[in-house]
Amino acid sequence: MVSTQEQFEQVQAVKKSINTASEAVKNQALLAMADYLLAATEEILAANALDMAAAKGKISDVMLDRLYLDAGRIEAMARGIREVVALPDPIGEVLETSQLENGLVITKKRVAMGVIGIIYESRPNVTSDAAALALKSGNAVVLRSGKDAYQTAHAIVTALKKGLETTTIHPEVIQLVEDTSRESSYAMMRAKGYLDLLIPRGGAGLINAVVENAIVPV
């Protein structure tokens, strides 16, 4: 197993390939990710069956339904990535321009954050949604899935990376944390110098843990 710290270092080493990518390159990458996600339907469903079998009797029926995937749900995930392509590119947008008395023009533009960390629960579609939104906004991403959905998330990320391999963006700009223990969540909260922003998506327990432990921007 690769340690969470090693994954932080790995994503830092390759982040520029997405941080500096043009809109055309990012959109091409997203379309490739959607295509490869669909192509991996069989592998993703097999991984999801493993997660479902392990989770039965341990989580509620509502959570089981959130975890469950079929071909239709995977098609919807791919469609979601393609919808992100159609969104306007936020990078490079001019927010404000001013001119000083000496004639110097100062422009404020939107730029990529760098590396975003996302902690989320057992919804497999969040894996592809979060990766797509991060890359569209020019950011590398470290994903930390709920333990119940890890096999599914791993299969999804594997497919997305295969899509990136056909582009100029380094596939390792998407990282899925391999350590499913609670310690990896705390490592992300404390990853100063590695994560430029942390987005927690979950219940009150996760939010409270982030409030109490995070030293990175949230």
N, C-alpha and C positions, 0 to 999 in steps of 0.2 A: 504493500500500500504506500502510495506517495503521501508524504506528510502535508498538512495544510500550509505550513510555512514554505515548503518546496513549491507548492502550487502558486503561492503569492509571488515567489521569486520568478517562476516560469512566466507568469502573465506579465510581470513588469518588463521582462526581457523582450517581449514581442508586441507590447501594447501600441507602439508607434504605427504598426501596419494598419491599425484601424483608426487611431487618433488622427492620422493625417490623410486618410482615404477620401477621395472625392465622392460626391453624391452618386455618380454613375457606378463607381466601383462598389460602394456600399449596397446599392440596389441590386447590382448583379450578384453580389454575395448572398443577399437575402433570397433572391429567386432560386439560386442554387440550393440554399438550405431547405427551402420549401420542397423542391423537387426530390432531394435526397431523403427528406423526412417521409414523403409518400412512398418512395422506393423501398424504405426499410419497414413498411407496415408489418410484415410478417415477424420480423425480429422484435419490434416494439411490442406487439401483441403477446409474443412468447414471454418476454420479460415481465409484462404486466400481469400475465397469468401467475407467475411466480410470486409477485408482490401480493396479488389478491389472495392466493392460497395461504401465504404467511400471515396475512392480516385478519383473515376470517376468525371471528370470535374474540378478537383483541381490540377492534375499533367498531364504532357504531355503523349501522346500515347506511346512514347519511354519508359518513366518511368513506365507506366502501364504494358508494356510488360515485363520489368525487374521484376516487382512485381508479375506477374502472375505465378501460378504453375499449373501443371497438373501431372498426375501419372508418365508420362515419365520424367519430370524434377525432381521429387522426387527420382525416380530410379537412375537418374544420380547423385544426391546428395549422395545417399547411396554408389554408385560405387566410387565416389570421396573419401569417407572416407576409403573404402577398399584399394584404391590406396595408401593412406597415410601409411597404414599398411606395404606395400611393400617397403617403403622408408627406407634407413639405419637409425638406431638410432643415433642421433647426440650426445647423452649424454654419457660421459665416453671416448670419442675420445681423444687420446693423441695428443696434438698439438706440444709439445716441451719437451725435456728432457735434463737436464744438470747436471754435477757433479762438486761439489766444491772441492777445494784442500783438504779439510778434509774428503772427501769421501761421503759427504751428497749428495744424488741424489734428484734433484728438478724436478718435473713433472708438466707440465701445461695441465689440462684436461678441456674439455667442461662440464659445469654443467648447470642445469636449472636456468632460471632467477628468478623464484618464482611465481609471479602473473603478467599476461599481461592484459592490458586493450585495447580493440579494439572498436573504434567508426566507424561506417559505415552507408551507406545509404540504400535505400530500395531494396536490392537484397537478397531475402530469402536464396539463396544458400550460401552466405557468412557466415551465421549463423553456418551452419554445417561445412563448410570448415575451418573457423577460430577456432572453437572448436576442430576439429580433429588435426589441425597442432599444436595448443597450447599443447594439451595433449600428442601428439607424442614426443614433445620436453620437456616433463616433467613439463609443466607449468599449473597452474590453470589459469582461464580466466574470465574476466568480459566483457561481450558483451553489447554494447549500439547500438541497431538497430535504423534505422530511424523510426519516428513516424508512417509513412504510412504503415510500414511492421510489426508493433508490434505484432498484433494478430497472424500472421503467425510465426514470430520468437519465440513467446511464445510457440506455439504448437510444433515447432521443438525442442526447448530446453527441453520441458517436455518429449518428446520422447527420447532424448539423455540421460537425467537423469535416465529414467526408465531402459535404457540399463546399465548405470553405477551401478544401484542398484543390478544388478546380479553379480557384481565384487567386488574386495576389495578396489576399488577407491571410495572415498566419492562423491556422486552425486552433492554436493554443490560446487565442484571445478569448475563447470560451473555456472556462474551467468549471468542472463539477467537483465539489469537495468530496473526497473519497472517505474521509473520516465521518461516520454518521453519529458519533457520540456528541454529547452536549458540549464537550470541550472545543470542538471545531467552531461552534457558534460563538463561543467566548473569544476564540482566536480571531475571528472576523471583527468582533466588536473592538478588539485591541490592536488591530492591524494598521497602526499609524505608520505612514510612509509607504504602505502597500495598497490600501484601499482609500480612494478619494471620497467615497460616499458609500454609506450602508443603508439599504432599504429593507426593513423587516416587514414581512407580510404574514400575519398570523394572529393568534389570540392574545388575550390579556397577559398570559404568562410570558410569552416571547417579548411583548412590548415592555413589560416591567423589567425583564432581564436586560434589555437594551438600554433603558433609561438608567439603570443602576450601574451598568458595566461599560458602556461604549465610551471610547475616547476618540473615535473617528466621527466625522460629521454624519448625521443620520437624517 
